[in-house]
């Protein structure tokens, strides 16, 4: 057994370090000068994605791994984005984000357009809108609100929403009796990043003449879809609302449900209707009449002119949204032949050309980078995952560009769309319909993380081609909405899966500048003696990330003996704070009081922890 520390050696090591440390400052100044000059001329290297055969390679590597292979080395030859996820780090949850630990110790954050968590007792809880039986009603499992759908909808039965001390319930005026039809519940996906419990649907048929009523729960939204199967002249849909601790207020043509302090709790989104050919009209009026202190009549009045010429069925879409939400992904598209129209509340985005050259359509997408990805972290990859409405092959190609001017998602149109850099970030060829619609946006995401100027992306057709591609937008079903996935890890450490520009300086040591992150790690082998009593090897490490901290050897310097075991409360795991700044996590592998209860993944490394210091450290079984 090899041990790092014991009582006999500690005093000798301390004396040797004190005798040698006074030499480090002149060497450090000279070495840092040369290394930084080398870093200035080093070429920039960007992350890239390799899709072909990655899953097969991972399977083969895991099946044939050697007992001597460390977990951090196992996936060195695999693209970082394809390394499997180990588990979610629940303490790093945010409203719209999940963070996952990958099997190589790096991280991936998935950013969703709508909330995937709600807050309860200062903890973020998974939203689960699965509908369950609750006597006379169907209700959702867990969310910031509970909604109750009657199993049989009649004139006397109300649909109810409860959130904290607030309640909204409504009846459908002059409706016909109709039984609730639930959509089939989806099985939980093995991929932890795919969340298929966020949405559910329930439908009441023929509640009005030639009209079905559908409710769709999506994250913190309740979408009410009215499906009109044929034209009815001057149709009006009426609902009777009864509120508890809320009133309805109008601001800028939008109706909100506010409390006694004037705070918005829910709001009604902009109404629109769309026919079976995709033609859209925003000419849907909403009329609110107060009948009593807490009772209102709300009428939805679609434009009769549009309905006369529409292709049926027509969907009319009013949406009730829980207001306490911060959007993270914003998406829309702009159309050259509808230069002043904003499409931000649609369920489908369009890109390409219709018949004429002047009918181009571009997609705009913008997202926020999570604040917990610190400046000491490096983004290793970033992917934008989109879903196609169909899988028809075509000779169409779309490109991703980085915007150089900003825009407002809720108001942008063709006339106000942002300018973009003409350099192509990534592209997708629609001849290969079985390839996932994933864009590698690592380069702009990394730049936004470093300089903060994030104006989003434009997706545009490569050339004029009589083809329009339909892609699901954020208002579509949850499993097909846009998702951004970002991988990141600490910049520190000498990692065997990164390349470095190195400079040897003789006795002064060797400097290593990461080609990917630009971080400097300087190593100086100071002293070595081999004898039968006490072999001693003393090295100094300088890590650029810790350049402003000192433990007594100079700013940024540690020795090869400065290992400290720390505890990560987010992961409930220990990791050593190594001299070069690297991190390797250890897991508890047995519940008994064995001498070495912590290991890597497969009894490859074991250690004992005593008061936050390494008691002993051994290699192998």
Secondary structure, 3 states (H helix, E strand, C coil): CCCCCCHHHHHHHHHHHHHHHCCHHHHHHHHHHHHHHHHHCCCCCCCCCCCCCHHHHHHHHHHCCCCCCCHHHHCCCCCHHHCCEEEECHHHCECCEEEEEECCCCEEEEEECCCCEEEECCEEEECEEEEEEECCEEEEEECCCEEEEECEECCCCCEEEEECCEEEEEEECCCCCEEEEECCCCCCCCCCCCCCCCEEEEEEEEEECCEEEEEEEECCEEEEEEEECCCCCCCCEEEEEEEECCEEEEECCEEEEECCCCCEEEEECCCEEECCCCCEECCEEEEEEECCCCEEEEEEEECHHHHHHCCCCEEEEEEEEECCCCCCEEEEEEECCECCCCCCCCCEEEEEECCCCCCEEEEEEEECCCCCCCCCEEEEEEEEECCECCCCCCCCEEEEEEECCCCCCCCCCHHHCCCECCCCCEEEECCCCCCCCEEECHHHHHHHHHHCCCCCEEEEECCCCEEEEEEECCCCCHHHCCEEEEEEEECCCCCCCCCEEEEECHHHCEEEEECCCCCEEEEEEEEEECCCCCCEEEEEEEEHHHCCCCCCCCCCEEECCCCEEEEECCCCEEEEECCCCCCCEEEECCCCCCCCCEECCCCCEEEEEECCEEEEEEECC
